[in-house]
Structure formats: C-alpha cells, structure tokens
Amino acid sequence: MRVKICGITQPEQSLAIAALGATALGFICVPTSPRYVTIAQIQAAIGLIPENIDKIGVFANTTIAEITRTVQKSGLTGVQLHGDETPEFCQQLRQSLSQVEIIKALRVRSLEHLQTTIHYTDYVDTLLLDAYHPQQLGGTGQTLDWHQLNQQFNPSLPWFLAGGLTPDNILTALSQIKPNGIDLSSGVEHSPGNKDLDKVALLFQKLGN
C-alpha cells in the first residue's frame, strides 16, 4: 500500500519521513496554504530523498502552464489536483505532462458526490478522496464515513484515502475500507508544515512496516 505524507515544508524532514517508510511525499504548491512551499524549497527536499520515492505537487485551480513550469523546474514526479479542475482540464494536463502521475482529489460533500469520479477515470492515473470543508482545501483533520464509503465506492482506478487520518485511527479506517494508498497531513504534525516525526514513526509501526 502506498503511504503519502503531505504538506512537507522542511527538507530534512522529507529525508527522515522517507527513511521511516513513506512511499510518497506531498508538497503544497497553493500560495494561500499554510503549508505552501516554493520551487526552491521543493528542489531542496527532492535533492535529499531516494529516486524511488514519489514526489507529488499539490495544486488547486492553477493554470496548466504554471503546473507544467513547476513540475519541470522542481523535479516533481506527480501532480495532485485539489481544486475544481474539470475532466477536460485533466485531459489537457495529461497532454502537457505525459510522463507524470496525475492524481485528482475529490473533497467529498456527500455519497452522491462520489459519482462524479467516473468522469475523471479516462484522464487521470489515481483518485484521492478527502473530507469536504467549505474554507479549507485539505489538512482539515475531518474524516470521511469509511463504512459507507466501503459500501458505495468501487472505482476502476487506484485511489488514496485522505481526511483526518492519524496513527490512532488508521487501523480502524483500514479495517473498514481498502484503499490503494493513504494520505496523511495534519494527523502527523506539530503545526501546519512541521511534521511530528514521532507520530510518523508510530504510523509505520501501526502499519507494520
């Protein structure tokens, strides 16, 4: 199972988190986010971590030109779209970045909202389900209804479960639902962007890595 730790801001923490067992690191490329990092900061972090670790840039309602520029300059291997991007936007981004993983995040308002995922399956590689919050794009600490999700969500693509996951609730979540990956941010932090390495270590201890 893929394990993505998102909202990395400190290069030395990226190295430590990769060493603990993360398979992917997420870097927030949204200027309004408290976890925002610049291209230079991403480059500094990526320069420290092994090649086999996925490096995912998180964007929201950004232009294709800006996403492409950031990916090419920073060395990101994946793009996570966390805003209101349409399937058509994803298709155009795929044409611009054919070698990069595209993840479409959906902030789930309701179980009916899950049905919109089928519109993206031809244009992205991976889906991510996060809890909806009216003011925040992610890192809210709010969880989804895992049991209901398990009954009603069976996508044709690999997918990440996000939304309020912590070392304390991860085994409960995974006992109810079987995602291809998990994505944690606020659940392993001291404060936004400052990861708690003890919590990250506890997460991998719980997962048995």
C-alpha positions, 0 to 999 in steps of 0.5 A: 500500500502506498503511504503519502505524507503531505504538506512537507515544508522542511527538507530534512524532514522529507529525508527522515519521513522517507527513511521511516517508510513513506512511499510518497511525499506531498508538497503544497504548491497553493500560495494561500496554504499554510503549508505552501512551499516554493520551487526552491524549497521543493528542489531542496527536499527532492535533492535529499530523498531516494529516486524511488520515492514519489514526489507529488505537487499539490495544486488547486485551480492553477493554470496548466502552464504554471503546473507544467513550469513547476513540475519541470523546474522542481523535479516533481514526479506527480501532480495532485489536483485539489481544486475544481479542475474539470475532466477536460482540464485533466485531459489537457494536463495529461497532454502537457505532462505525459510522463507524470502521475496525475492524481485528482482529489475529490473533497467529498460533500456527500455519497452522491458526490462520489459519482462524479469520479467516473468522469475523471477515470479516462484522464487521470492515473489515481483518485484521492478522496478527502473530507469536504470543508467549505474554507479549507482545501485539505489538512482539515483533520475531518474524516470521511464515513469509511463504512459507507464509503466501503459500501458505495465506492468501487472505482476502476482506478487506484485511489488514496484515502485522505481526511483526518487520518492519524496513527490512532485511527488508521487501523480502524479506517483500514479495517473498514475500507481498502484503499490503494494508498493513504494520505496523511497531513495534519494527523502527523504534525506539530503545526501546519508544515512541521511534521511530528516525526514521532507520530510518523514513526508510530504510523509505520509501526501501526502499519507494520512496516 
